[in-house]
Amino acid sequence: MKDAETPLPGKAADHLANERTFLAWIRTAIAVMAFGFVVVKFSLFMKQLELIFSETTTVVPARGYSSLIGIILVALGGVICLLSYLQFKKNEKQLNNNRYSSSSVLISWFSVVLIIGSIFLALYLLPNL
């Protein structure tokens, strides 16, 4: 019987690390999608409040891009999920062939998208100061 402290053979440990990385990306995708869902629901909530507290009975056209931003975030979460799965399968194939080469394309892509998105969100929120 093996001791609990005994390290796994290299190949098994590598596959488990690949799986943990994939699951971390999936958690990130779920978080991005959940945040997008919250943004859309908050936008709908604000529209309802506007209708309740408005003194006129006419429907005021919606202002802002909260719904669009939320939908984009949900779609981005789906893209992250797809790309992380493709990266996981690529790494798995490389590990099985004992020819692993690291790649930071997914991390670079996600970082650039988040930086651009945060700049647009900051510019969108700036007039509210």
C-alpha positions in Angstrom: 0.0 0.0 0.0 1.4 3.4 -1.0 1.8 6.2 1.5 -0.4 9.3 1.1 2.8 11.4 0.8 4.1 9.4 -2.2 4.2 11.6 -5.3 2.4 10.5 -8.4 4.4 9.3 -11.4 5.2 12.2 -13.8 2.7 11.4 -16.4 -0.3 11.1 -14.0 0.7 14.3 -12.2 0.9 16.2 -15.5 -2.5 15.0 -16.6 -4.0 15.9 -13.2 -2.4 19.4 -13.4 -3.8 19.8 -16.9 -7.3 18.9 -15.6 -6.9 21.4 -12.7 -6.0 24.1 -15.1 -9.0 23.3 -17.3 -11.3 23.4 -14.3 -9.9 26.7 -13.2 -10.7 28.1 -16.7 -14.2 26.7 -16.5 -14.7 28.4 -13.1 -13.5 31.6 -14.7 -15.9 31.2 -17.6 -18.8 30.6 -15.2 -17.9 33.6 -13.2 -17.8 35.8 -16.3 -21.1 34.5 -17.5 -22.7 35.0 -14.0 -21.4 38.5 -13.9 -22.9 39.2 -17.3 -26.2 37.7 -16.2 -26.2 40.0 -13.1 -25.4 43.1 -15.3 -28.4 42.3 -17.6 -30.7 41.6 -14.6 -29.6 44.8 -12.9 -30.3 46.7 -16.1 -33.8 45.3 -16.3 -34.3 46.2 -12.6 -33.3 49.8 -13.2 -35.7 50.0 -16.1 -38.5 48.7 -13.9 -37.7 51.3 -11.2 -37.7 54.0 -13.8 -41.2 53.0 -14.9 -42.5 52.8 -11.4 -41.2 56.2 -10.3 -41.7 58.1 -13.5 -44.5 60.7 -13.4 -45.5 60.1 -17.0 -47.2 57.0 -18.4 -45.2 56.9 -21.6 -42.4 54.4 -21.8 -39.0 56.2 -21.9 -36.5 54.6 -24.3 -33.8 52.7 -22.4 -30.5 54.6 -22.0 -27.2 53.0 -21.6 -25.5 49.8 -22.7 -25.8 47.6 -19.6 -27.9 44.9 -21.4 -25.5 44.8 -24.3 -22.5 44.6 -21.9 -24.1 41.8 -20.0 -24.9 39.8 -23.1 -21.3 40.3 -24.3 -20.0 39.0 -21.0 -22.2 35.9 -21.2 -20.9 35.3 -24.7 -17.3 35.9 -23.6 -17.8 33.2 -20.9 -18.9 30.8 -23.5 -15.9 31.6 -25.7 -13.6 31.1 -22.7 -15.2 27.7 -22.0 -14.7 26.6 -25.6 -11.1 27.8 -25.8 -10.2 26.3 -22.5 -11.6 22.9 -23.7 -9.6 23.1 -26.9 -6.4 24.0 -24.9 -7.1 21.1 -22.5 -7.4 18.6 -25.4 -4.2 20.0 -27.0 -2.3 19.7 -23.8 -3.7 16.2 -23.2 -2.6 15.1 -26.7 0.9 16.5 -26.2 1.3 14.9 -22.8 0.2 11.5 -24.2 2.8 11.9 -27.0 5.5 13.0 -24.5 6.0 16.2 -26.6 4.6 18.9 -24.4 5.3 22.6 -25.3 3.7 25.3 -23.3 1.5 28.0 -24.9 0.2 31.2 -23.4 -2.2 32.1 -26.2 -5.3 31.6 -24.2 -3.9 33.6 -21.2 -2.7 36.4 -23.5 -6.0 36.5 -25.4 -8.0 36.6 -22.2 -5.8 39.3 -20.7 -6.1 41.6 -23.8 -9.9 41.2 -23.9 -10.2 42.0 -20.2 -7.9 45.1 -20.5 -9.8 46.4 -23.5 -13.1 45.6 -21.8 -12.1 47.4 -18.6 -11.0 50.5 -20.6 -14.4 50.6 -22.3 -16.3 50.1 -19.1 -14.2 52.9 -17.4 -14.9 55.3 -20.3 -18.6 54.3 -20.1 -18.8 55.0 -16.4 -16.7 58.1 -16.4 -19.6 60.5 -17.2 -21.3 59.3 -14.0 -18.8 61.0 -11.7 
